[in-house]
Amino acid sequence: MHYRRAKTKGGTYFFTLNLANRRNTLLTDHIDALRLTINKIKHRHPFILDAMIVLPDHLHAIWTLPEHDTDYAKRWMLIKSGFSRQLPKNEPINKSRRSKGERGIWQRRYWEHLIRNDVDYENHINYIHYNPVKHGHVKQANDWPYSSIHNYISRGILNKNWGYDDRAENINFGEIFE
């Protein structure tokens, strides 16, 4: 099946990728393997990693592709398969996946959104950085170790207390995208 996806040369995209088993913690348990794989693919198939958050069972990222390139799908395929090859083969694999030579680690599909303007970009950056607070992993966004927020803080773009609220369960920061 061919999915309709936005394909803009040199576009900036927001992505969400999930593990097949959402109770699994493979992404944070094997963060070094994920980092190694992303860096390897980024070196072979360049893109700018604008922002990223890795949670135990899913990740969000914003990429900007090179000027004449639209092929984020190939990059994600290589990242997902490269990461999967580094893990022991102990996950359940259904008949459909087995017949296609697939592992049972990732959900087959992922969410992609073409960033439309500066407001859209900022909203998605904020969503990424606030995600571990939203999911109850931490009370303050910069307490989550697997986030590009640390780069934004070190560059002076965000304050170290950005996204902190002791009423975190009552706010939906970054949930509204334009």
Backbone bond lengths (Angstrom), bond angles and torsions (degrees), N, CA, C in turn:
res aa  C-N    CA-C-N  psi(-1)  N-CA   C-N-CA  omega(-1)  CA-C   N-CA-C  phi
1 M - - - 1.444 - - 1.528 108.58 -
2 H 1.310 116.25 137.26 1.461 121.96 178.59 1.529 108.06 -103.76
3 Y 1.327 116.59 121.02 1.453 121.47 -179.12 1.515 110.15 -89.66
4 R 1.319 115.45 147.48 1.461 120.28 174.26 1.519 107.42 -77.18
5 R 1.305 115.57 121.24 1.452 121.16 179.65 1.516 108.30 -133.44
6 A 1.324 114.44 148.14 1.464 120.01 175.54 1.520 108.25 -68.80
7 K 1.310 116.17 134.12 1.467 120.57 179.32 1.515 108.56 -136.32
8 T 1.313 115.29 93.81 1.457 122.39 178.96 1.518 108.24 -117.06
9 K 1.307 116.63 121.75 1.464 120.93 -179.99 1.526 109.60 -58.19
10 G 1.330 115.46 129.24 1.457 120.67 -179.59 1.512 113.71 69.29
11 G 1.328 116.73 16.74 1.459 121.47 -176.78 1.518 113.51 -70.50
12 T 1.313 114.16 160.89 1.462 122.27 173.16 1.518 106.77 -109.23
13 Y 1.344 115.75 128.84 1.457 122.14 -172.52 1.522 111.43 -128.55
14 F 1.323 114.68 145.47 1.461 123.10 170.78 1.526 106.81 -101.97
15 F 1.336 116.27 136.09 1.469 121.53 -178.72 1.523 110.77 -129.01
16 T 1.321 115.52 149.23 1.464 123.30 167.93 1.518 106.74 -130.42
17 L 1.339 116.13 126.39 1.462 122.38 175.71 1.513 108.31 -124.75
18 N 1.337 115.79 138.05 1.459 121.80 -177.34 1.521 111.37 -121.29
19 L 1.316 114.92 149.40 1.452 119.63 169.34 1.519 109.00 -72.09
20 A 1.310 117.50 153.15 1.462 121.62 177.78 1.523 110.06 -62.68
21 N 1.311 116.80 -42.62 1.459 122.32 177.31 1.523 107.60 -99.12
22 R 1.321 117.03 102.92 1.460 121.56 -174.93 1.533 112.86 -71.25
23 R 1.326 117.64 -6.41 1.466 120.39 174.35 1.527 111.40 -90.87
24 N 1.304 116.03 -4.18 1.455 121.86 -178.04 1.532 110.30 -80.08
25 T 1.328 116.14 157.78 1.472 121.74 179.51 1.528 110.98 -124.57
26 L 1.314 116.29 29.55 1.468 121.04 -174.47 1.522 113.78 -59.85
27 L 1.327 117.37 -35.59 1.462 118.98 -174.24 1.527 111.80 -66.52
28 T 1.319 117.48 -42.75 1.464 119.05 178.23 1.523 111.50 -83.51
29 D 1.327 117.67 -29.95 1.471 120.08 176.67 1.524 111.56 -64.19
30 H 1.321 116.29 -30.97 1.468 121.93 -176.81 1.534 110.31 -122.83
31 I 1.323 115.96 42.79 1.467 121.31 -175.67 1.528 111.82 -60.01
32 D 1.330 117.67 -36.48 1.470 119.25 -179.84 1.526 111.53 -65.27
33 A 1.325 116.64 -38.85 1.471 119.93 177.37 1.529 110.60 -65.83
34 L 1.320 116.71 -38.51 1.461 120.26 178.45 1.529 110.33 -66.07
35 R 1.323 117.13 -46.06 1.476 120.84 178.37 1.525 111.25 -59.95
36 L 1.311 116.32 -46.18 1.461 120.97 179.68 1.525 110.81 -59.00
37 T 1.309 116.27 -45.42 1.463 121.06 -179.39 1.526 111.42 -64.10
38 I 1.320 117.25 -46.75 1.468 120.30 179.75 1.523 110.13 -60.99
39 N 1.328 117.68 -45.47 1.466 120.52 -179.20 1.530 112.15 -64.33
40 K 1.323 116.28 -37.49 1.464 120.74 177.79 1.532 110.75 -63.59
41 I 1.325 116.71 -46.98 1.464 120.91 -179.71 1.530 109.87 -68.26
42 K 1.320 116.89 -39.51 1.467 121.08 178.82 1.533 111.14 -61.69
43 H 1.313 116.57 -34.48 1.465 121.09 177.84 1.538 111.11 -70.36
44 R 1.346 116.53 -42.78 1.463 120.89 -178.21 1.525 113.37 -78.72
45 H 1.330 116.55 -31.45 1.471 123.05 -177.70 1.532 106.84 -133.94
46 P 1.313 117.78 81.56 1.471 121.73 -169.64 1.528 115.19 -55.82
47 F 1.296 114.15 147.46 1.457 124.45 170.74 1.518 106.79 -163.13
48 I 1.314 116.44 159.95 1.461 121.05 175.52 1.520 107.35 -94.93
49 L 1.310 115.70 127.86 1.466 121.87 176.49 1.527 106.46 -93.47
50 D 1.328 116.32 96.11 1.457 121.95 -175.23 1.524 112.11 -71.32
51 A 1.323 116.74 -40.43 1.465 121.80 -179.14 1.518 108.39 -162.10
52 M 1.351 114.78 153.31 1.461 118.86 179.92 1.523 109.81 -160.94
53 I 1.321 114.43 146.72 1.459 122.31 171.97 1.521 106.86 -135.63
54 V 1.319 115.80 134.39 1.459 120.80 176.62 1.521 107.19 -116.76
55 L 1.309 116.12 117.95 1.458 122.89 175.69 1.528 107.60 -106.67
56 P 1.322 118.25 170.74 1.463 118.95 -175.52 1.528 114.98 -55.45
57 D 1.329 117.92 -37.05 1.464 121.19 -172.68 1.520 115.07 -118.89
58 H 1.333 117.91 -3.62 1.463 120.41 178.50 1.518 109.84 -157.87
59 L 1.328 114.55 168.31 1.457 119.55 177.00 1.517 109.15 -141.70
60 H 1.326 114.12 156.77 1.457 122.38 173.22 1.514 106.84 -126.47
61 A 1.318 116.14 144.61 1.464 120.26 178.56 1.517 109.79 -149.50
62 I 1.314 114.87 153.49 1.460 121.95 169.49 1.517 106.56 -122.15
63 W 1.332 114.76 125.22 1.461 121.88 178.70 1.517 109.20 -120.55
64 T 1.328 115.00 148.11 1.458 121.56 166.31 1.526 106.93 -116.09
65 L 1.319 115.43 123.33 1.461 121.00 -177.99 1.529 110.93 -84.41
66 P 1.336 116.79 159.54 1.466 119.84 175.06 1.534 111.25 -58.94
67 E 1.295 115.39 159.34 1.464 123.99 -171.47 1.529 114.87 -49.08
68 H 1.316 118.69 -40.73 1.476 121.33 -175.32 1.529 112.46 -110.86
69 D 1.308 117.39 26.13 1.465 121.66 -172.11 1.526 110.46 -122.28
70 T 1.342 115.81 139.61 1.470 121.93 175.56 1.524 112.11 -125.22
71 D 1.319 118.26 0.45 1.460 121.02 -165.73 1.535 114.91 -90.16
72 Y 1.322 115.64 64.81 1.467 119.20 173.72 1.525 110.44 -72.50
73 A 1.323 117.99 -27.60 1.472 121.28 -178.90 1.532 111.12 -60.04
74 K 1.320 116.98 -43.23 1.465 120.46 178.49 1.527 110.45 -62.56
75 R 1.319 116.69 -42.83 1.460 120.92 -179.95 1.530 110.81 -61.41
76 W 1.337 117.07 -46.05 1.467 119.37 178.96 1.524 111.74 -65.27
77 M 1.313 116.96 -38.15 1.466 119.86 177.49 1.526 109.88 -60.62
78 L 1.326 116.82 -44.46 1.466 120.91 179.80 1.525 111.94 -67.80
79 I 1.316 117.33 -37.64 1.474 120.16 177.99 1.522 110.20 -67.72
80 K 1.320 117.34 -47.36 1.467 120.06 -178.86 1.525 111.50 -62.65
81 S 1.328 117.13 -45.19 1.466 119.21 -178.92 1.525 111.24 -71.60
82 G 1.332 117.67 -38.77 1.462 120.84 178.92 1.519 111.98 -63.67
83 F 1.316 117.19 -41.88 1.462 121.58 176.43 1.523 110.25 -64.72
84 S 1.318 116.75 -45.88 1.469 121.36 -177.83 1.526 111.87 -60.29
85 R 1.331 116.99 -38.90 1.469 120.51 -179.09 1.528 112.46 -64.06
86 Q 1.308 117.50 -20.80 1.469 121.07 -179.12 1.525 112.62 -86.07
87 L 1.315 117.95 -4.81 1.459 121.59 -176.99 1.521 111.02 -104.43
88 P 1.329 116.22 150.04 1.473 119.09 175.84 1.532 110.29 -62.07
89 K 1.323 115.28 148.23 1.471 120.52 -179.10 1.525 109.45 -88.15
90 N 1.334 115.74 81.19 1.460 118.15 179.17 1.524 112.76 -130.78
91 E 1.351 116.83 11.07 1.457 119.61 178.40 1.528 109.27 -86.75
92 P 1.340 117.06 151.53 1.469 118.91 174.43 1.530 109.57 -67.68
93 I 1.336 115.70 138.21 1.463 120.93 179.92 1.529 107.26 -124.48
94 N 1.330 116.18 120.21 1.462 118.91 -178.93 1.529 110.35 -75.46
95 K 1.311 115.43 169.44 1.466 121.92 -175.46 1.528 111.86 -59.73
96 S 1.317 117.34 -42.30 1.461 121.46 -179.07 1.528 111.41 -61.09
97 R 1.314 116.63 -45.69 1.474 120.35 178.95 1.523 110.59 -67.35
98 R 1.307 116.66 -41.76 1.471 120.41 -179.32 1.519 110.79 -60.72
99 S 1.343 117.19 -41.20 1.466 120.80 -178.88 1.532 111.96 -65.73
100 K 1.333 116.57 -23.53 1.467 121.19 179.30 1.528 112.36 -100.38
101 G 1.332 116.46 5.47 1.460 120.30 179.60 1.519 113.40 70.13
102 E 1.331 117.08 27.44 1.456 121.74 -178.03 1.524 111.55 -98.40
103 R 1.311 114.61 155.20 1.459 121.00 171.51 1.529 107.93 -88.06
104 G 1.296 116.22 171.19 1.466 120.52 178.90 1.514 112.41 -105.94
105 I 1.325 117.55 35.09 1.458 120.94 -173.95 1.528 112.09 -91.29
106 W 1.312 117.80 -49.73 1.458 122.54 -174.56 1.523 111.34 -102.86
107 Q 1.327 116.80 150.48 1.454 119.53 164.64 1.523 106.85 -64.96
108 R 1.306 116.79 143.47 1.465 120.06 -176.78 1.518 112.42 -62.53
109 R 1.276 117.07 -42.91 1.460 120.51 -176.02 1.515 110.57 -96.60
110 Y 1.308 114.94 170.44 1.457 121.38 175.05 1.516 107.80 -148.05
111 W 1.317 115.19 163.34 1.452 120.94 178.83 1.512 108.94 -94.21
112 E 1.312 116.29 135.40 1.463 122.04 175.21 1.520 107.72 -133.68
113 H 1.328 114.68 142.99 1.464 121.24 179.70 1.516 107.61 -141.11
114 L 1.320 116.84 125.93 1.456 121.98 176.21 1.522 108.47 -76.28
115 I 1.323 116.29 122.14 1.461 121.39 178.18 1.526 108.48 -69.28
116 R 1.316 116.48 129.61 1.465 120.94 -171.68 1.523 115.14 -96.51
117 N 1.334 116.74 -31.89 1.464 119.59 -175.75 1.532 108.97 -162.25
118 D 1.321 116.11 -178.43 1.464 120.70 -176.92 1.526 113.05 -63.56
119 V 1.318 117.78 -37.07 1.466 120.96 178.92 1.527 109.77 -66.36
120 D 1.315 116.65 -44.46 1.467 122.20 177.66 1.530 109.96 -59.79
121 Y 1.327 116.05 -43.85 1.472 121.61 179.24 1.529 110.05 -60.93
122 E 1.308 117.06 -50.16 1.468 120.50 -178.80 1.527 111.51 -62.59
123 N 1.333 117.59 -41.23 1.469 120.50 178.33 1.527 111.51 -60.69
124 H 1.317 117.08 -41.06 1.463 120.15 -179.59 1.528 112.11 -73.14
125 I 1.323 117.66 -35.66 1.470 120.44 174.19 1.529 109.07 -60.50
126 N 1.338 115.90 -46.73 1.463 120.15 179.94 1.527 111.38 -62.77
127 Y 1.321 116.29 -41.10 1.467 120.58 177.89 1.529 110.40 -59.02
128 I 1.316 116.53 -46.51 1.465 121.11 179.33 1.518 110.26 -58.46
129 H 1.320 116.87 -51.26 1.455 120.02 -174.77 1.527 113.48 -69.42
130 Y 1.319 117.03 -27.61 1.466 120.25 -179.70 1.533 112.64 -86.83
131 N 1.303 118.37 -10.87 1.461 122.80 -172.87 1.531 114.90 -55.30
132 P 1.338 121.23 -42.83 1.468 118.21 179.57 1.530 113.34 -67.23
133 V 1.334 117.59 -25.49 1.470 120.95 174.47 1.525 108.42 -72.88
134 K 1.312 116.13 -45.78 1.474 122.25 179.41 1.531 111.18 -54.88
135 H 1.331 116.33 -40.36 1.462 120.54 -177.64 1.528 113.16 -87.84
136 G 1.334 116.98 3.34 1.463 120.75 174.93 1.523 115.41 78.94
137 H 1.328 117.71 15.00 1.472 120.22 179.03 1.526 111.67 -75.95
138 V 1.326 117.03 -33.05 1.466 122.85 -179.52 1.529 108.36 -145.83
139 K 1.351 115.56 163.66 1.473 119.93 175.57 1.515 111.45 -91.77
140 Q 1.313 116.31 -22.70 1.459 120.99 -177.57 1.525 108.07 -128.36
141 A 1.323 116.47 132.79 1.464 121.44 -173.40 1.524 112.77 -55.26
142 N 1.323 118.07 -38.78 1.472 118.63 -176.70 1.522 113.20 -76.90
143 D 1.316 118.46 -0.95 1.469 120.90 174.60 1.528 112.20 -80.92
144 W 1.328 116.58 -14.63 1.473 119.57 179.91 1.526 108.48 -83.60
145 P 1.336 117.94 123.41 1.466 119.60 -173.37 1.528 115.53 -74.58
146 Y 1.318 118.51 -21.37 1.466 121.31 -171.92 1.523 110.89 -104.33
147 S 1.319 115.73 58.19 1.451 121.84 -173.71 1.518 111.22 -142.42
148 S 1.316 115.18 144.65 1.464 120.13 174.88 1.522 111.80 -73.32
149 I 1.316 118.09 -4.44 1.467 119.94 178.88 1.528 110.93 -56.91
150 H 1.319 116.54 -32.68 1.471 120.08 -178.96 1.527 111.04 -63.25
151 N 1.317 117.28 -37.23 1.458 122.01 175.53 1.531 110.32 -66.70
152 Y 1.310 117.02 -42.10 1.466 121.52 179.82 1.527 110.77 -64.87
153 I 1.324 117.11 -37.50 1.470 120.96 177.90 1.527 110.01 -69.39
154 S 1.321 117.48 -46.55 1.477 120.17 -178.28 1.522 112.01 -63.84
155 R 1.339 117.55 -28.77 1.464 121.62 178.08 1.524 112.42 -85.89
156 G 1.350 117.89 -0.79 1.457 122.00 178.24 1.515 114.08 78.44
157 I 1.328 117.74 12.64 1.460 121.32 179.84 1.528 110.46 -78.07
158 L 1.334 115.68 -37.80 1.462 121.47 178.06 1.519 109.71 -123.29
159 N 1.310 115.41 150.43 1.455 123.01 174.06 1.526 108.83 -78.72
160 K 1.322 117.85 148.68 1.473 120.29 -177.58 1.520 112.96 -62.19
161 N 1.325 118.30 -20.39 1.464 121.35 178.34 1.523 112.71 -96.85
162 W 1.329 116.90 9.13 1.453 120.37 -179.98 1.533 110.04 -57.48
163 G 1.299 115.82 137.38 1.465 120.60 174.25 1.510 114.47 78.17
164 Y 1.332 117.74 8.41 1.463 119.16 178.51 1.516 109.58 -88.48
165 D 1.308 115.73 134.77 1.448 121.23 174.16 1.518 107.12 -157.83
166 D 1.321 116.74 122.95 1.462 118.73 -179.78 1.528 111.51 -72.18
167 R 1.320 116.73 -2.04 1.458 121.96 173.82 1.528 109.40 -109.38
168 A 1.311 117.34 35.43 1.471 122.50 -170.52 1.526 113.31 -51.53
169 E 1.317 117.16 -33.34 1.459 118.22 -177.88 1.529 111.99 -71.14
170 N 1.330 117.59 -12.10 1.458 120.79 -177.69 1.523 114.34 -99.46
171 I 1.304 118.07 0.81 1.458 118.91 -178.22 1.525 110.33 -120.04
172 N 1.314 115.04 155.25 1.460 121.59 -179.58 1.518 109.10 -125.00
173 F 1.296 116.27 53.95 1.453 121.07 -175.06 1.514 110.60 -60.82
174 G 1.334 115.83 128.07 1.455 119.94 177.09 1.517 114.69 78.26
175 E 1.307 119.19 6.89 1.457 121.19 -176.88 1.535 112.82 -78.57
176 I 1.295 117.85 -23.17 1.459 120.82 -176.83 1.529 108.51 -97.55
177 F 1.306 116.28 117.12 1.466 121.46 179.59 1.514 108.46 -108.74
178 E 1.307 115.29 141.05 1.474 119.39 177.49 1.497 109.66 -103.11
